Amino acid sequence: MANVVVVGAQWGDEGKGKIVDWLSERADVVVRFQGGHNAGHTLVIDGQVYKLHALPSGVVRGSKLSVIGNGVVLDPWHLVKEIETIRAQGVDISPETLMIAENTSLILPIHGELDRGREAQTSVAKIGTTGRGIGPAYEDKVGRRAIRVADLADGATLEARVDRLLVHHNALRSGLGLDPVDTDALLSQLRAIADEILPYAAPVWKVLNDKRKAGKRILFEGAQGALLDIDFGTYPFVTSSNVIAGQAATGSGMGPGAIDFVLGIVKAYTTRVGEGPFPTELMDEDGERLGQRGHEFGTTTGRKRRCGWFDAALLRQTCATSGMNGIALTKLDVLDGFETLKICVAYDLDGERLDYLPTAAEQQARCKPIYEEVPGWSESTEGARSWADLPANAIKYVRRVEELIECPVALLSTSPERDDTILVTDPFQD
């Protein structure tokens, strides 16, 4: 059986939630392998809307095992609240349907305080963080001072870990004008939450390898998008983890050989939340129209997304860095009614044509998009479930996108409803 990795191929918000849900019906296990609860997935199932942040998208499918992998940083208090919210919507969540890797690093209240304290410094350029502590939690993980899920099970270990952590944090807090952390209060919070988190703890690496040996289908789910990758994104306006497909292996405890198909989720236009370069951004009526029709507001923050034309040059990069076998093209219906559409095929950097976005931030800022114009269509594509339902110009647009990004379309999504999907290539077909 094939195992599939799903990653966002732009700056996030590409519609991963729907595609993962659509695929999860055929999977046995759904694994979240990186990121924190700063990412949001919206699922619409039979008219019911589920908003997920820390939980894998598979939780809404009762027969599936959902896994939070070690590549995630986890806010345990947020997770407990999210579980309660989803349960209230009629979804059963138990240790039989949800597992958390024992070596998952925790996001603590002090991480959010540090995150927000840094962003509040007027002398420093803002990164655009959500202020939820994801970055500082990853810093502590790499700095070998994180509190991990397994630490909650032993009082002496937990106290030693907290002491080591606070030596670092109290020094930082002093520089930001924040009060020292109350050690006893933090330990009390951790002890209280332990009983609610530990029942879900498991050696996920072993569970997943056993599932693979048994021939089970595993779906790996990423958060954010490849252009926010800490190494290959538009640094420093990126997230704090690796987002590209290779992280599915290290963020779950499975080897690269477990990955059979990489599916990139791609919006039929481009959006971005927060700060950072955006070569095809539209500051005109077309940009406003895309935002209104696409309901472009962040699931987690509610922030209005910046909108622009499709950027094929960037997509070629993310297809390469994630080794994508195919893409799922979403929100095609948002382009309905445009007389002419534009696709960025390259950049002009001070008179030089580039077919990729350079690494240096100051060069990225100077890159101007080189567009190719293609005819739009007046007919509706919303709800289309076969190629025959699509206008001829819409099909031409999709085919041109495939040519430019050098990667085929495997799925085509034409509305938020899970069944409004055209299957071209089955990612689970080994």
DRENMIMI-297707 format. One record per residue (C-alpha): residue in one letter; x, z, y. Coordinates in steps of 0.001 Angstrom, whole numbers, plus 500000, padded with zeros to 6 digits. Layout:
<recs>
AXZY...
</recs>
This chain:
<recs>
M500000500000500000A501242499154503504N501894501854506121V501166500935509730V502626502173513023V500483501797516135V502228501963519515G501182501209523060A503092498164524286Q502670498658528054W502519501800530227G499879503509528100D496074503380528374E495953500181526312G493040501255524113K494982502806521229G492217505275520437K489693502618519454I492204500596517445V493518503640515592D489962504691514816W489154501169513647L492191501197511347S491776504810510241E488673503921508244R491024502138505840A493837504714505963D494181507905503948V496404509766506419V496711509517510217V499920510898511772R500606511641515435F504389511303515785Q505365511972519449G504219513099522874G502076515987524014H498584516581525337N499401514666528503A498201511575526648G494505510942526102H492572508827523608T488901508037524097L486907507099520996V483360505735521116I481614505979517748D477918505231517415G477494506023521095Q479266509387520777V482322509783523017Y485282511833521783K488171512623524119L491321513592522232H494627514763523662A496594516696521036L494570515885517939P495240512676515996S492475510107516242G491793510432512519V490112513834512908V486766512220513668R486855510718510167G486069513659507868S487646512211504727K491046511628506324L494050513922506543S495253514197510143V498826515260510812I500658516467513919G504274515533513281N507490517220514353G508069514605517071V505154516084519024V505449519018521415L502356521149520971D500477523455523326P498812525787520782W496279527175523263H495183523700524255L494974522686520594V492665525589519745K490363524693522647E490369521035521662I489497521896518076E486582523999519327T485370521154521557I485495518551518786R483871520922516301A481022521392518781Q480469517634518532G479856517963514807V483349517221513468D484713519414510666I488320520472511264S490071522736508756P493513523155507148E492306520653504539T491828517950507188L494521518898509736M498194519759509247I500898520670511773A504576520220510932E506297523599510700N509206522314512789T507011521233515708S508206522642519051L505675524527521165I504685524067524792L504410527501526414P502739528500529692I506187528763531288H506773525067530613G503777524051532686E504820526415535483L508306524897535527D506898521360535433R504609521971538416G507271523925540291R509672521010540116E507101518451541223A506241520669544200Q509781520444545562T509361518226548618S513064517329548713V512946515638545308A511293512294544504K508261512806542266I508309511464538721G504518511542538412T504312514141535633T500918515544534649G502335519065535095R501431520123531556G504919521161530492I505737518306528145G509106517451529738P510413521035529891A509309521598526279Y511335518596525127E514290519864527180D514170523169525314K513913521358521989V517063519360522698G518713522460524176R518117524300520854R516124527091522411A512545525999521592I509919528134519882R508678526250516827V505534526663514749A507436528322511876D508806530973514262L505284532334514767A505289533665511201D508142536156511677G508128538802514405A511879539411514545T512685535699514704L510081535160517397E511515537923519595A515056536550519246R513882533030520081V511980534206523161D514978536218524422R517235533161524130L514644530948525818L514103533241528787V517791533552529626H517590529883530510H514129529839532085N514535532860534326A517623531308535891L515663528112536589R512693530032537947S514887531961540340G516120528700541843L512524527497542287G511335530745543832L509248531729540786D508986535263539432P510804536156536188V508779535768532997D507071538865531620T508642538931528142D506131541330526603A503192539339527921L504562536082526514L505221537663523120S501705539076523119Q500255535615523810L502292534088521008R501328536768518500A497671536310519376I497722532551518914A499803532660515720D496875533523513448E494947530512514732I497827528020514358L499672529089511201P496865528169508754Y497496524516509688A501301524720509298A502852522731506462P506084520976505383V504700517694506678W507764515655505677K507133516603502034V503364516082502211L503794512596503678N506454511566501192D504254512745498330K501336510772499781R503487507675500000K504630508016496392A500979508330495386G500251504980497047K498246506351499968R497921504365503188I499495506109506188L498706505250509791F501236506427512388E499815506939515879G501877507064519054A500952508253522528Q501649506680525946G503282503236525904A506649501652525161L507393501113528855L507346504909529214D509956505376526471I512739507748527539D515385505132526638F513660501763527053G511081502519529733T511281502243533526Y513554505295533842P513223507855535398F509476507184535678V508979507674531961T507782510261529481S510163512718527796S510160511285524286N510826508067522439V507600506085522266I508743502951520453A507969502408516767G511259503788515409Q510119507257516482A507405507157513805A510112507790511215T511976510636512936G508799512130514395S507177512560510990G510011513124508525M509682509775506765G512444507210506510P512320503827508269G511593502204504914A508134503769504988I507084501495507852D505593498190506728F503790496885509826V504155497650513542L501069496945515637G501438496955519415I498349497648521515V498231495351524533K495711495217527353A494736491679528465Y496013492632531926T498392495395533029T497827498940534317R499970501916535190V499259505530536182G501566507361538549E504892506433540074G507384503724539113P507973499962539283F505109497586538523P506072493944539205T502599492411538785E500648495116540640L497768493741542720M496881495406546000D494001493016546708E490423492292545649D491548491036542233G493302494328541524E490253496292542643R488035494105540487L490159494715537398G490075498463538023Q486318498601538517R485446496377535574G487965498072533295H486956501623534340E490610502320534970F490784506062535365G493070508288533244T491498510139530298T493694513181530879T494176513273534649G491283511216536013R493822509447538224K493026505905539291R495231503408537478R497194500725539271C496148497265538077G497848493880537884W498116490596536028F499382490336532467D503195490633532274A504470488535529369A508118489145530283L507703492889529761L505746492364526558R508550490301525065Q510809493305525619T508515495835523983C507767493517521068A511531493361520465T512367497065520903S509529498157518602G509938495303516121M506263494437516394N504701492343513654G501526491745515647I499514492940518617A495983494137519182L494794492573522440T492201494781524157K489813494535527112L489640490758527099D486088491069528473V487416492550531740L488786489094532594D485349487454532317G484376485624535491F487809485041537006E488144481421538059T491936481518537668L494163483959535826K497873484574536298I500496485504533708C503958486727534678V506491484706532679A509741485794534362Y511166487513537463D512967486394540585L515840488770541377D517420487671544638G517011484016543695E518071484426540046R515462483862537326L515361486618534677D513240486577531520Y513465490379531185L513192493412533465P516701494721534274T517652498308533510A518835499393536976A515995500929539001E517065499348542279Q517057495912540632Q513646496536539102A512300497304542557R513542493938543846C512141491851540993K509325489527542035P507003488095539392I507082484399538577Y503552483407537605E501968480761535469E498330480036536321V495754479415533605P492038478615533935G489575481470533556W486086481413532059S482613482195533337E481014483065529993S480945486613528612T483329487703525867E481930491237525657G481005492187522115A482458489051520516R483221489551516819S484528486104515858W486553483307517422A483370481236517523D481886483758519979L484682483213522511P484764480642525328A487350477891524853N489400479054527848A489476482617526527I490944481353523257K493503479310525208Y494450482434527171V495022484408523965R497070481602522427R499215481303525555V499863485048525501E501032484762521878E503434481969522801L504896483802525766I505437487176524091E506602485585520820C504322487784518739P500963486921517125V497606488543517846A496485490524514790L493326492020516319L491251491216519369S489043493854521013T486134492835523240S484472496183524111P484985499936523590E482734499835520501R484830499915517343D482985497044515618D483484494664518543T486807493605517058I488062490281515722L490441490681512778V493077487949512575T495721489627510386D495168492761508310P497998495212509158F497309497130505928Q497732494059503755D501138494552502196
</recs>
